[in-house]
């Protein structure tokens, strides 16, 4: 469960197809990148691009979490802002992602976790592994400095996370697989 989430869309009158008109927010979780839809308390101030509390206990803006949603449930506006919000989360949690690069290993005989990151080909992967063996990476800036072919480490993670949220990936490194309708 997420404790905090970022607002990617605010619908003051809810979705057009809903019978009950109530203010809604579409959110992306800070911890697991879970896509959520929440009903917003009346008179609450909800701004797109802000982080709000959605965990257990008294919530300031959110009345209740209505459901977990998929990427396709997001509005076009939410899909547009999502990469920027995920970039902010990745930057805020830089240590976690740097640690991933420092510890990533093989998934199978043929697939390495680093192979799954967009823009990290065999050559970059070998260079990353060689550099991390000399000394673990300390930051995104350290990665950019030591592995010249990886110019935007945060962007690599943003692209991967969005691809996972879209349901395009076989392996889920940073998100939970989307719920399937049965």
N, C-alpha and C positions, 0 to 999 in steps of 0.2 A: 504494500500500500504506500502511496505517496503521501508525504507530509506537506510538501510545497509543490506548487505548479505555476506555470507561466501562462498568462492569458494570451491566446492567439486570435480570439474573436469574441466580440461582445454583441449579443443580439438582444436589444432592449425589449423587443416584443416577441422574442422567441422565433422559432422556425415558422415559415408560412404554412406548412402542412400540419402543424400541431393544432389540435382542437383547443387546448388550454393555452392561453397566451400568458407567458411568464418570461421574465428576463432570463436569458441563458448565456453561459460563457463556454467557449471551447478552450480546453487547456491542454498543455503538455507537461507531464510530470518532471520534476527536477531530478529525481533519483533514477527512475527506470524508463523515462521518456514515454510514459503511458499517456495515450490520448484519452481525454475525459470530456464529458459534457456535464455541466453543473447548473443547477438553478441558482440564481443570484437573489440575495435578500433585497426586498424593496428598499429604496433609498441608499443602497450601497454604491460606492464609487468604484467602478471597475474599469481599468484602462488597459487597452491592448499593449502587450510588451512588458507588463509588470508581473512580479512574483507575488503570489498570495498563498495564505495558509489554507490547506484543504484536508489536513489530518483530523484525527479524533479530537474532540473537545470543542470549545467555543470558537467558531469561525466568524471573522468580521464581515466578509463579503459573500461567502458561499452558504446557501441554505442547506443544500444537500447535493451529493454527487448522484446524478441521475443514471449514468451508464458509462461504460467504457466504449469508445467509438474507434472506428478504423480511419485510416487516412482518407478513404473515399467519402466518409461522412463529414469531413471538414469542408467549410465554405471555401470558395475561391480566395477570399481575403485571408483566411487562416493559412491556406496552403502557401500564399505569397509571403507571409510574415514568418512562417515556421522556420525556414533556414536561418534567419537572423536571430530568432529566439534560441534555437539549438546552438548556434555559435556562441551566444552569451553563456549558455549552460556549460558548454565545453570549455570556454575560457575560465569560468568560475571554478570548474572542477579539473583544471589542467593537470594537477598532480596525478589524478586517477588515470588519465589518458596517457600521460608520460610513462606511468608505471606499467600500463598495458604494453607499450612498446618495449619496455625493458624486460618484460616477462613472457611475452607472446611466444608460443611454442607450436609444435605440429599438432594438427587435428587428426590426421591420418598419415599413411605412408606418402601420400602424394600432395596433401594440402597442409599448408602452414597458416596459422592465424594471420600473419602479415600478408599472405597472398590475398586475403579477403578484403583488404583495404584498397579502395580505389586509388589508382595512381602509383601503387607500390608494386612494381613488377619484380621479376627475379633479381635484376641487378640492384635495385634499391633495397630489396629485402636482404641481400647478401651484405650490402654496405651497412645497413642498419644493425644487423647482427654483429658484424665485425666491430663497429664502433661501440656498441653496448657492452661487448666483451672487454674492451679496453677500460671502459668506465661507464656506469649506468648514466642514462640521460637525466638531466636535472630539470629541464623546461623545454617548451616549444622552441624558444630562442636557441637553446643549446642544440636541439635537433637540427634546426635550420643551418646553424653554423658548422656542425660536424658532418652532416649529410646534405651536401649542396643540391642534390636532385630532389629533395623534399622541401619545396619552398613554402608550403602552407600546411603544416601538420594539423592544425585545428580544422582546416577545411576538409582534409581527408576524413576525419571523424564525422564531421557534419554530413558529408555526402553519404557515408556508410549508414549513419543513423537514419537519415531520410529514406534511403533505399530499404532498410529493414522495416520502417514504418509503412512504406508502400506495399510491403509483402513480397518484394522482389527477390529476397535472399533465401538461400537454403539453410544457412547457419545464422543464428542470431547472437551477436557478440555483445550488444549494448541494450537491446530492447527485448521485450517478451514477444513471442509470435502473436500475430493478430488472432483474435477470436474468430472461429469459423462458425457460420450459421449452419445448423443441422436441420 
